[in-house]
Amino acid sequence: MRTHSRVIGGVLIAALFSQLSACGTLFFPDRRGQIEGKIDPVVAALDAVGILFYVIPGLIAFGIDFATGAIYLPDNQYSVAPETLKDAIGSDGQIDRAKLKAIIERETGHSLPLDDPRLIQHSGSLQQLAAYGLRPAA
């Protein structure tokens, strides 16, 4: 009887561990939020293993990975540290578009059309920041 319960426990642990490892959202949390790209074959294979052994959890893993974008390979990461963006803010709190364009081009290597007349600028309010639990800091 003791061996029988150990086997069942081992199978249960293996099943739960394989489901945890089958979701790219858990392996690559930094990829969340991507919209498109090439599908990562490793994440797709792990999700497929989930479908092979456990159909419903495997489909859920595929759904979660596509919904969060974790299944896609990361392209080039285009991020700019917030500290470097502070140089583009003037003493009056207004953003200098020329400085912002230069900072983005220097950091990412891409030139954005910030001087395009069709560019729509949205301004926020302190209430919107407070709704997200953020404090204004310029």
C-alpha positions in Angstrom: 0.0 0.0 0.0 2.8 2.4 0.8 4.4 1.9 -2.6 1.1 2.4 -4.3 0.6 5.8 -2.6 4.1 6.9 -3.5 3.6 6.1 -7.1 0.3 8.0 -7.2 2.0 11.0 -5.4 4.9 10.9 -7.9 2.6 10.9 -10.9 0.5 13.8 -9.4 3.7 15.8 -8.7 5.0 15.1 -12.2 1.6 16.2 -13.7 1.5 19.4 -11.7 5.1 20.3 -12.5 4.6 19.7 -16.2 1.7 22.0 -16.2 3.7 24.7 -14.5 6.5 24.4 -17.0 4.2 24.3 -20.0 3.2 28.0 -19.8 5.5 30.5 -21.4 4.0 33.2 -19.2 5.7 31.7 -16.2 9.0 31.1 -18.0 9.2 34.5 -19.7 7.3 37.1 -17.8 9.3 39.8 -19.5 7.7 38.9 -22.8 4.1 39.7 -21.7 2.5 42.5 -23.6 3.8 41.7 -27.0 1.3 41.9 -29.8 3.0 40.0 -32.6 6.2 38.3 -33.7 7.7 35.0 -34.4 6.4 32.1 -32.2 9.0 30.7 -29.8 9.3 27.0 -30.7 10.3 26.1 -27.1 7.1 27.6 -25.6 5.0 26.2 -28.3 6.5 22.7 -27.7 5.9 22.9 -24.0 2.3 24.0 -24.6 1.9 21.1 -27.1 3.2 18.7 -24.4 0.5 20.0 -22.2 -2.1 19.3 -24.9 -0.7 15.8 -25.5 -1.0 14.7 -21.8 -3.8 17.0 -20.5 -6.0 18.5 -23.2 -7.8 21.1 -21.3 -4.8 22.5 -19.3 -2.7 22.5 -22.5 -5.3 24.5 -24.4 -5.5 26.9 -21.5 -1.7 27.3 -21.6 -1.8 28.0 -25.3 -4.6 30.5 -24.8 -2.8 32.3 -21.9 0.5 32.5 -23.9 -1.2 34.0 -26.9 -3.3 36.4 -24.9 -0.3 37.7 -22.9 2.1 37.6 -25.8 4.6 35.3 -24.0 4.6 32.8 -26.9 6.3 35.3 -29.2 10.1 35.6 -29.5 11.3 39.0 -28.4 12.5 41.2 -31.2 14.9 44.0 -30.4 14.0 45.6 -27.1 13.3 49.2 -27.5 13.2 50.7 -24.1 14.6 54.0 -22.7 15.4 54.5 -19.1 13.1 57.1 -17.5 16.1 58.9 -16.1 17.3 59.8 -19.6 13.9 61.1 -20.6 14.0 63.7 -17.8 16.4 65.7 -19.9 13.6 66.4 -22.4 11.4 68.0 -19.8 11.8 71.7 -19.5 11.7 73.8 -16.3 8.1 74.7 -17.0 7.1 71.0 -17.2 6.6 71.0 -21.0 8.3 68.4 -23.2 10.8 69.6 -25.7 10.0 67.4 -28.8 13.4 68.0 -30.4 15.3 66.8 -27.3 12.9 63.9 -26.9 13.4 62.8 -30.5 17.2 63.0 -30.0 17.1 60.9 -26.8 14.9 58.2 -28.4 17.1 58.1 -31.5 20.3 57.9 -29.5 19.0 55.1 -27.2 17.0 53.0 -29.6 18.5 53.8 -33.0 15.0 54.6 -34.4 13.9 58.0 -35.5 10.3 58.9 -34.5 8.3 61.5 -36.4 7.6 63.7 -33.4 7.4 66.8 -35.5 4.7 65.4 -37.7 1.7 67.8 -37.7 -0.7 64.8 -37.6 0.7 63.7 -34.3 -2.0 63.7 -31.6 -0.9 64.6 -28.1 -3.0 63.5 -25.2 -2.7 65.2 -21.9 -3.4 63.5 -18.7 -4.6 64.8 -15.3 -3.6 64.2 -11.7 -6.8 62.3 -11.2 -5.7 59.8 -13.9 -2.4 59.3 -12.3 -4.0 58.8 -8.9 -6.3 56.2 -10.3 -3.3 54.1 -11.2 -1.6 54.8 -7.9 1.1 57.0 -9.4 2.5 60.3 -8.2 3.4 63.1 -10.6 7.1 63.6 -10.7 8.7 65.9 -13.3 
